[in-house]
Amino acid sequence: MPHVCLWLLRPRHDRPFTASNNCISADPLFADQTYFHEKSSEGFYANGFFSGGSWSIATEDSPAIDAGDRASTYANEPTPNGRRLNLGAYGNTPVASKTRLPRGSVFTVW
């Protein structure tokens, strides 16, 4: 998966943290250490990988949301999806964490 890059143990010193290689150096704000869904104030899938869970709301948003490769598809992510792939195993899946919309914004689905 070219859109996944998380260094949880220690960074690789041969590859810098940059947006161009779709990596983040910040805490990815996973909702838990079992399923590794990214926290989202618009909604994240909790207590399941792809089934058996339910949608929940967090008070903060993961920096991995909408941080994937701009050339990759995001068509399977639920709305609102920011029109960009999420980093991680759930990017471009129906259980990808949702993009936080600015309050008062108009959202169009097509």
Rosetta constraint file for C-alpha pairs under 8 A:
AtomPair CA 3 CA 22 HARMONIC 6.33 0.50
AtomPair CA 3 CA 68 HARMONIC 5.36 0.50
AtomPair CA 3 CA 69 HARMONIC 5.80 0.50
AtomPair CA 3 CA 72 HARMONIC 8.00 0.50
AtomPair CA 3 CA 87 HARMONIC 5.74 0.50
AtomPair CA 3 CA 88 HARMONIC 6.94 0.50
AtomPair CA 4 CA 22 HARMONIC 7.25 0.50
AtomPair CA 4 CA 23 HARMONIC 7.48 0.50
AtomPair CA 4 CA 68 HARMONIC 7.54 0.50
AtomPair CA 4 CA 87 HARMONIC 5.36 0.50
AtomPair CA 4 CA 88 HARMONIC 4.89 0.50
AtomPair CA 4 CA 89 HARMONIC 6.98 0.50
AtomPair CA 5 CA 22 HARMONIC 6.63 0.50
AtomPair CA 5 CA 23 HARMONIC 5.09 0.50
AtomPair CA 5 CA 24 HARMONIC 7.42 0.50
AtomPair CA 5 CA 87 HARMONIC 7.35 0.50
AtomPair CA 5 CA 88 HARMONIC 7.24 0.50
AtomPair CA 6 CA 23 HARMONIC 6.53 0.50
AtomPair CA 6 CA 24 HARMONIC 6.89 0.50
AtomPair CA 6 CA 25 HARMONIC 7.99 0.50
AtomPair CA 6 CA 88 HARMONIC 7.88 0.50
AtomPair CA 7 CA 11 HARMONIC 5.52 0.50
AtomPair CA 7 CA 12 HARMONIC 7.75 0.50
AtomPair CA 7 CA 25 HARMONIC 7.70 0.50
AtomPair CA 12 CA 16 HARMONIC 7.60 0.50
AtomPair CA 17 CA 21 HARMONIC 7.45 0.50
AtomPair CA 17 CA 23 HARMONIC 5.79 0.50
AtomPair CA 17 CA 24 HARMONIC 6.16 0.50
AtomPair CA 17 CA 25 HARMONIC 6.13 0.50
AtomPair CA 18 CA 22 HARMONIC 6.77 0.50
AtomPair CA 18 CA 23 HARMONIC 6.03 0.50
AtomPair CA 18 CA 24 HARMONIC 6.99 0.50
AtomPair CA 19 CA 23 HARMONIC 6.04 0.50
AtomPair CA 19 CA 24 HARMONIC 7.17 0.50
AtomPair CA 19 CA 67 HARMONIC 7.79 0.50
AtomPair CA 22 CA 67 HARMONIC 6.57 0.50
AtomPair CA 22 CA 68 HARMONIC 5.68 0.50
AtomPair CA 22 CA 69 HARMONIC 6.20 0.50
AtomPair CA 22 CA 87 HARMONIC 7.59 0.50
AtomPair CA 24 CA 28 HARMONIC 7.72 0.50
AtomPair CA 24 CA 63 HARMONIC 7.53 0.50
AtomPair CA 24 CA 64 HARMONIC 7.19 0.50
AtomPair CA 26 CA 63 HARMONIC 7.18 0.50
AtomPair CA 27 CA 62 HARMONIC 7.82 0.50
AtomPair CA 27 CA 63 HARMONIC 7.70 0.50
AtomPair CA 28 CA 38 HARMONIC 6.92 0.50
AtomPair CA 28 CA 62 HARMONIC 5.42 0.50
AtomPair CA 28 CA 63 HARMONIC 5.97 0.50
AtomPair CA 28 CA 64 HARMONIC 6.00 0.50
AtomPair CA 29 CA 38 HARMONIC 5.93 0.50
AtomPair CA 29 CA 39 HARMONIC 5.83 0.50
AtomPair CA 29 CA 61 HARMONIC 7.24 0.50
AtomPair CA 29 CA 62 HARMONIC 5.01 0.50
AtomPair CA 29 CA 63 HARMONIC 7.54 0.50
AtomPair CA 30 CA 36 HARMONIC 5.23 0.50
AtomPair CA 30 CA 37 HARMONIC 5.51 0.50
AtomPair CA 30 CA 38 HARMONIC 4.49 0.50
AtomPair CA 30 CA 39 HARMONIC 5.66 0.50
AtomPair CA 30 CA 62 HARMONIC 7.23 0.50
AtomPair CA 31 CA 36 HARMONIC 6.32 0.50
AtomPair CA 31 CA 37 HARMONIC 5.70 0.50
AtomPair CA 31 CA 38 HARMONIC 5.74 0.50
AtomPair CA 31 CA 39 HARMONIC 5.19 0.50
AtomPair CA 31 CA 46 HARMONIC 7.44 0.50
AtomPair CA 32 CA 36 HARMONIC 5.71 0.50
AtomPair CA 32 CA 37 HARMONIC 7.17 0.50
AtomPair CA 35 CA 46 HARMONIC 7.70 0.50
AtomPair CA 35 CA 47 HARMONIC 7.01 0.50
AtomPair CA 35 CA 48 HARMONIC 6.40 0.50
AtomPair CA 35 CA 49 HARMONIC 5.81 0.50
AtomPair CA 37 CA 44 HARMONIC 6.74 0.50
AtomPair CA 37 CA 45 HARMONIC 6.50 0.50
AtomPair CA 37 CA 46 HARMONIC 7.02 0.50
AtomPair CA 37 CA 90 HARMONIC 7.35 0.50
AtomPair CA 37 CA 96 HARMONIC 7.61 0.50
AtomPair CA 37 CA 97 HARMONIC 7.01 0.50
AtomPair CA 38 CA 44 HARMONIC 6.63 0.50
AtomPair CA 38 CA 61 HARMONIC 7.58 0.50
AtomPair CA 38 CA 62 HARMONIC 5.61 0.50
AtomPair CA 38 CA 64 HARMONIC 7.25 0.50
AtomPair CA 38 CA 65 HARMONIC 7.31 0.50
AtomPair CA 38 CA 97 HARMONIC 6.01 0.50
AtomPair CA 39 CA 43 HARMONIC 7.55 0.50
AtomPair CA 39 CA 44 HARMONIC 5.92 0.50
AtomPair CA 39 CA 57 HARMONIC 7.65 0.50
AtomPair CA 39 CA 58 HARMONIC 5.70 0.50
AtomPair CA 39 CA 60 HARMONIC 6.45 0.50
AtomPair CA 39 CA 61 HARMONIC 5.30 0.50
AtomPair CA 39 CA 62 HARMONIC 5.35 0.50
AtomPair CA 39 CA 97 HARMONIC 6.97 0.50
AtomPair CA 40 CA 44 HARMONIC 5.54 0.50
AtomPair CA 40 CA 57 HARMONIC 6.28 0.50
AtomPair CA 40 CA 58 HARMONIC 5.29 0.50
AtomPair CA 40 CA 59 HARMONIC 7.25 0.50
AtomPair CA 40 CA 60 HARMONIC 5.98 0.50
AtomPair CA 40 CA 61 HARMONIC 4.38 0.50
AtomPair CA 40 CA 62 HARMONIC 6.32 0.50
AtomPair CA 40 CA 97 HARMONIC 6.08 0.50
AtomPair CA 40 CA 98 HARMONIC 6.23 0.50
AtomPair CA 40 CA 99 HARMONIC 7.04 0.50
AtomPair CA 40 CA 100 HARMONIC 6.94 0.50
AtomPair CA 41 CA 57 HARMONIC 5.22 0.50
AtomPair CA 41 CA 58 HARMONIC 4.65 0.50
AtomPair CA 41 CA 59 HARMONIC 5.41 0.50
AtomPair CA 41 CA 60 HARMONIC 5.67 0.50
AtomPair CA 41 CA 61 HARMONIC 5.86 0.50
AtomPair CA 41 CA 98 HARMONIC 7.93 0.50
AtomPair CA 41 CA 100 HARMONIC 6.15 0.50
AtomPair CA 42 CA 57 HARMONIC 6.17 0.50
AtomPair CA 42 CA 58 HARMONIC 7.60 0.50
AtomPair CA 42 CA 97 HARMONIC 7.90 0.50
AtomPair CA 42 CA 98 HARMONIC 5.54 0.50
AtomPair CA 42 CA 99 HARMONIC 6.24 0.50
AtomPair CA 42 CA 100 HARMONIC 5.22 0.50
AtomPair CA 42 CA 101 HARMONIC 7.58 0.50
AtomPair CA 43 CA 55 HARMONIC 6.07 0.50
AtomPair CA 43 CA 56 HARMONIC 5.41 0.50
AtomPair CA 43 CA 57 HARMONIC 4.70 0.50
AtomPair CA 43 CA 58 HARMONIC 7.00 0.50
AtomPair CA 43 CA 97 HARMONIC 6.07 0.50
AtomPair CA 43 CA 98 HARMONIC 5.39 0.50
AtomPair CA 44 CA 55 HARMONIC 5.50 0.50
AtomPair CA 44 CA 56 HARMONIC 5.43 0.50
AtomPair CA 44 CA 57 HARMONIC 6.28 0.50
AtomPair CA 44 CA 58 HARMONIC 7.62 0.50
AtomPair CA 44 CA 95 HARMONIC 7.36 0.50
AtomPair CA 44 CA 96 HARMONIC 7.04 0.50
AtomPair CA 44 CA 97 HARMONIC 4.48 0.50
AtomPair CA 44 CA 98 HARMONIC 6.33 0.50
AtomPair CA 45 CA 53 HARMONIC 6.51 0.50
AtomPair CA 45 CA 54 HARMONIC 5.62 0.50
AtomPair CA 45 CA 55 HARMONIC 4.53 0.50
AtomPair CA 45 CA 56 HARMONIC 6.20 0.50
AtomPair CA 45 CA 95 HARMONIC 5.81 0.50
AtomPair CA 45 CA 96 HARMONIC 7.33 0.50
AtomPair CA 45 CA 97 HARMONIC 6.69 0.50
AtomPair CA 46 CA 53 HARMONIC 5.40 0.50
AtomPair CA 46 CA 54 HARMONIC 5.48 0.50
AtomPair CA 46 CA 55 HARMONIC 5.89 0.50
AtomPair CA 46 CA 56 HARMONIC 6.24 0.50
AtomPair CA 47 CA 52 HARMONIC 7.14 0.50
AtomPair CA 47 CA 53 HARMONIC 4.63 0.50
AtomPair CA 47 CA 54 HARMONIC 6.78 0.50
AtomPair CA 48 CA 52 HARMONIC 5.29 0.50
AtomPair CA 48 CA 53 HARMONIC 4.25 0.50
AtomPair CA 48 CA 54 HARMONIC 7.51 0.50
AtomPair CA 49 CA 53 HARMONIC 7.31 0.50
AtomPair CA 50 CA 94 HARMONIC 7.96 0.50
AtomPair CA 50 CA 95 HARMONIC 6.39 0.50
AtomPair CA 61 CA 65 HARMONIC 7.57 0.50
AtomPair CA 61 CA 100 HARMONIC 7.47 0.50
AtomPair CA 63 CA 67 HARMONIC 7.06 0.50
AtomPair CA 64 CA 68 HARMONIC 7.44 0.50
AtomPair CA 64 CA 86 HARMONIC 5.94 0.50
AtomPair CA 64 CA 87 HARMONIC 5.14 0.50
AtomPair CA 64 CA 88 HARMONIC 7.42 0.50
AtomPair CA 65 CA 85 HARMONIC 7.45 0.50
AtomPair CA 65 CA 86 HARMONIC 4.57 0.50
AtomPair CA 65 CA 87 HARMONIC 6.37 0.50
AtomPair CA 65 CA 97 HARMONIC 6.86 0.50
AtomPair CA 65 CA 98 HARMONIC 7.51 0.50
AtomPair CA 65 CA 99 HARMONIC 6.62 0.50
AtomPair CA 66 CA 81 HARMONIC 7.49 0.50
AtomPair CA 66 CA 82 HARMONIC 6.30 0.50
AtomPair CA 66 CA 83 HARMONIC 7.59 0.50
AtomPair CA 66 CA 84 HARMONIC 4.92 0.50
AtomPair CA 66 CA 85 HARMONIC 5.12 0.50
AtomPair CA 66 CA 86 HARMONIC 4.42 0.50
AtomPair CA 66 CA 87 HARMONIC 6.97 0.50
AtomPair CA 66 CA 99 HARMONIC 7.24 0.50
AtomPair CA 67 CA 84 HARMONIC 7.19 0.50
AtomPair CA 67 CA 85 HARMONIC 6.54 0.50
AtomPair CA 67 CA 86 HARMONIC 5.48 0.50
AtomPair CA 67 CA 87 HARMONIC 5.70 0.50
AtomPair CA 68 CA 72 HARMONIC 7.49 0.50
AtomPair CA 68 CA 84 HARMONIC 6.74 0.50
AtomPair CA 68 CA 85 HARMONIC 4.79 0.50
AtomPair CA 68 CA 86 HARMONIC 5.05 0.50
AtomPair CA 68 CA 87 HARMONIC 4.74 0.50
AtomPair CA 68 CA 91 HARMONIC 7.85 0.50
AtomPair CA 69 CA 84 HARMONIC 7.67 0.50
AtomPair CA 69 CA 85 HARMONIC 6.57 0.50
AtomPair CA 70 CA 84 HARMONIC 6.14 0.50
AtomPair CA 70 CA 85 HARMONIC 7.01 0.50
AtomPair CA 72 CA 84 HARMONIC 7.75 0.50
AtomPair CA 72 CA 85 HARMONIC 6.54 0.50
AtomPair CA 73 CA 84 HARMONIC 7.36 0.50
AtomPair CA 73 CA 85 HARMONIC 6.45 0.50
AtomPair CA 73 CA 92 HARMONIC 6.70 0.50
AtomPair CA 74 CA 81 HARMONIC 7.67 0.50
AtomPair CA 74 CA 83 HARMONIC 6.55 0.50
AtomPair CA 74 CA 84 HARMONIC 5.75 0.50
AtomPair CA 74 CA 85 HARMONIC 4.78 0.50
AtomPair CA 74 CA 86 HARMONIC 7.81 0.50
AtomPair CA 74 CA 91 HARMONIC 7.17 0.50
AtomPair CA 74 CA 92 HARMONIC 4.62 0.50
AtomPair CA 74 CA 93 HARMONIC 7.87 0.50
AtomPair CA 75 CA 92 HARMONIC 6.34 0.50
AtomPair CA 76 CA 92 HARMONIC 4.90 0.50
AtomPair CA 76 CA 93 HARMONIC 4.96 0.50
AtomPair CA 76 CA 94 HARMONIC 5.44 0.50
AtomPair CA 77 CA 81 HARMONIC 6.15 0.50
AtomPair CA 77 CA 85 HARMONIC 7.82 0.50
AtomPair CA 77 CA 91 HARMONIC 7.07 0.50
AtomPair CA 77 CA 92 HARMONIC 4.91 0.50
AtomPair CA 77 CA 93 HARMONIC 5.12 0.50
AtomPair CA 77 CA 94 HARMONIC 4.97 0.50
AtomPair CA 77 CA 95 HARMONIC 6.84 0.50
AtomPair CA 77 CA 96 HARMONIC 5.49 0.50
AtomPair CA 77 CA 97 HARMONIC 7.88 0.50
AtomPair CA 77 CA 98 HARMONIC 7.80 0.50
AtomPair CA 78 CA 93 HARMONIC 7.86 0.50
AtomPair CA 78 CA 94 HARMONIC 5.67 0.50
AtomPair CA 78 CA 95 HARMONIC 7.10 0.50
AtomPair CA 78 CA 96 HARMONIC 6.74 0.50
AtomPair CA 78 CA 97 HARMONIC 7.80 0.50
AtomPair CA 78 CA 98 HARMONIC 6.57 0.50
AtomPair CA 79 CA 98 HARMONIC 6.54 0.50
AtomPair CA 79 CA 99 HARMONIC 7.68 0.50
AtomPair CA 79 CA 109 HARMONIC 7.76 0.50
AtomPair CA 80 CA 98 HARMONIC 5.63 0.50
AtomPair CA 80 CA 99 HARMONIC 5.42 0.50
AtomPair CA 80 CA 100 HARMONIC 7.46 0.50
AtomPair CA 80 CA 101 HARMONIC 7.46 0.50
AtomPair CA 80 CA 107 HARMONIC 7.77 0.50
AtomPair CA 81 CA 85 HARMONIC 7.84 0.50
AtomPair CA 81 CA 97 HARMONIC 7.97 0.50
AtomPair CA 81 CA 98 HARMONIC 5.45 0.50
AtomPair CA 81 CA 99 HARMONIC 4.97 0.50
AtomPair CA 82 CA 99 HARMONIC 5.54 0.50
AtomPair CA 85 CA 91 HARMONIC 5.65 0.50
AtomPair CA 85 CA 92 HARMONIC 6.06 0.50
AtomPair CA 86 CA 90 HARMONIC 7.35 0.50
AtomPair CA 86 CA 91 HARMONIC 4.54 0.50
AtomPair CA 86 CA 92 HARMONIC 7.04 0.50
AtomPair CA 86 CA 96 HARMONIC 7.03 0.50
AtomPair CA 86 CA 97 HARMONIC 7.64 0.50
AtomPair CA 87 CA 91 HARMONIC 5.68 0.50
AtomPair CA 90 CA 94 HARMONIC 7.97 0.50
AtomPair CA 90 CA 95 HARMONIC 6.38 0.50
AtomPair CA 90 CA 96 HARMONIC 5.03 0.50
AtomPair CA 90 CA 97 HARMONIC 7.92 0.50
AtomPair CA 91 CA 96 HARMONIC 5.52 0.50
AtomPair CA 92 CA 96 HARMONIC 6.55 0.50
AtomPair CA 101 CA 105 HARMONIC 6.84 0.50
